[in-house]
Amino acid sequence: MNHFHDIYPFTAIVGQEKMKKALVLNAINPRIGGVLIKGEKGTAKSTAARALALLLPDRDVVEGCLFGCDPADARGLCPDCRKRVPDLPAGKARMRVVELPISATEDKVVGSLDIGHALKNGEVKFEPGILAQAHRNILYVDEVNLLNDHIVDVLLDAAAMGMNFVEREGVSYAHPSAFILIGTMNPEEGELRPQLLDRFGLCVEIGGIRDADTRVEVIRRRQKYDDAPEAFVRSFEKQEEELRERIVRARELLPSVGVSDGMLKMIAQVCIDMEVDGHRADITMMKTAATIAAYHGRTAVNEEDVREAAELVLSHRMRRKPFSDQQLDRQKMDESIRRSHNREQQPGNEHQHPQTPAENTAPDSSATTQFAEGRPFALDRQVLAVPRRTDPVRRDGRGRRSVTESRDGKYVRSRIPETVGPDIALDATIRAAAPRQKGRKGTLAVKIEASEIREKVRERKTGNTVLFVVDASGSMGAEQRMTEVKGAILSLLIDAYQKRDRVGLVVFRGKGAELLLPPTSSVERARRYLQQLPVGGKTPLAHGLARAYDVLMHERMTQRHTIPRLVLISDGRANVGMGSGSPTGDARDMAAHIREAGIPSFVIDSEQGFVTFGLAHSLAGDLGAQYFRLDDLRADRIAGIVKGIGM
């Protein structure tokens, strides 16, 4: 059985029209820059990506070329094909989906040197990576938000330039790498950095279908496909061929599509009014609008093309601050389009910027059990610094990069190894051996002694896992204390968002502690849980610390490149113990246990009023933690303290 022909047909996918349209537009014009599909699991993201390859027509290739070069495109040939011009035997090849695994290293993605060939023959041979396989194909990246940021940067650079530039072992190599980039992600598992989001041409957000009849049709089609895949695929051959021919016609028509000055001004005006940073959105909107016109068989872009393009291009570029809603305001966009119509008639009428909606609006809450968020404030990050680590994952300097002993980091320099391992720095090794080659005999092009071997020093970005352990007992409701606490946590969440840290939330009240949010990269989820946090009951402080210990020890074992941190927010007044002992004693014992485990901790004392007991301060000593009061986290307050002591 040919499994390729049993791929679920693109035209058989029920619903998700916006996603399918974005994929087709990229198939017509790969220069749009790919598409990011955001949505929950089980919404046909992967199915659509794989089905797109079957839908597209076969392509002309140079036979025997590793990169599948187009024989008719002289400018896009790889170095090997350029040497063979004009003797370029042509053949046909089907589009395919090249998948990038989450665990892929940089060498696997961009390519590497064949070390064995270099040592035996004394010449450099490039070993192509995933970007070479993806040339003129579809590159599919599932869970792109879980990839290392550096790998995502490399992918998006290649997608934008159509070339892959490789610097390895002192040797430069470049080859064509033009592909249709499809990335998928579940926002619940964490967001991409805004700088990376902006590099995706289009973005669509999809969800499960809520109409019962439509869901029934999904079930029926899937059942037919599972029972008889070949017959099911044949039943959609006509629709597939019609869409395939439409894509081909649109590709041929695209160079003839014109975008008038009026439409260009409309595009620019929409981007200005929607407060989009930079100019990439304008350029991508123009390309997308032209592609939409070609898809509909027209040679001129109209207002509807611009409107449809804006919905695909701007939705993921709207974020300006952490936690702001990432949605396109269609009413605002329509007003902008109308304004662009009137500009020619009323050139003196300056556009007015609409009033920015308020950020961090407090949620609806119960007057007796929930408190609104306090206002976030600027954090003094210096007070939250952790002393230099001495374990294998180290922070060097003030940056977020750390030297790593694993092979998944970026090669930055070489060193003499204590013991020879598999990660040899070939360029440095050859340089060390080169001056001594005249006196050595043998069949190898380069003869290397053990003392000349050098290993690679790699760096990779590290982050923190910040676990907030929050006292939600009844004492936190006094004097609106929880409102202040939520404001402090929100400020810390904003800081975590900017640093791309993982965050979790443990809450203790009543008779025990609960892990409301396991560690995740989605700080927005943490904020939603924070908004709904109720207050009341006794203070089982020891239970909260015990739960935090279990979570962070598990995190330490499973996330090797993160630094676990505990942030306890409480007044320290424990009144529920772990057993028959003293509640305060149990809490202090658990705190000492956390200290012995070497978990960096911070205690934020929520106690207020003229009469204080200092229990949180004592607990900070047991934890070996840095101690702060709520006001200490404010950058302006810290500046005043530093001035007051003459520093």
PEMORA-V935129 format. One record per helix or strand of 3 or more residues. SS is the DSSP state (h for helix, s for strand). FROM is the first residue (numbers start at 0). TO is the last residue. Records with the same first field share a line. If there is no record, write none. Layout:
BEGIN
SS = FROM-TO / FROM-TO
END
This chain:
BEGIN
h = 2-5 / 9-11 / 16-27 / 29-31 / 44-54 / 73-75 / 78-83 / 105-109 / 114-120 / 129-132 / 143-145 / 148-160 / 186-188 / 193-196 / 211-226 / 228-234 / 236-253 / 260-272 / 279-294 / 302-312 / 314-316 / 329-342 / 380-383 / 425-433 / 449-451 / 473-498 / 522-530 / 540-557 / 582-595 / 614-622 / 629-632 / 634-643
s = 34-38 / 58-61 / 89-92 / 96-98 / 137-140 / 162-167 / 170-175 / 179-184 / 201-205 / 400-403 / 409-415 / 453-460 / 462-470 / 501-508 / 511-519 / 561-569 / 599-604 / 625-628
END
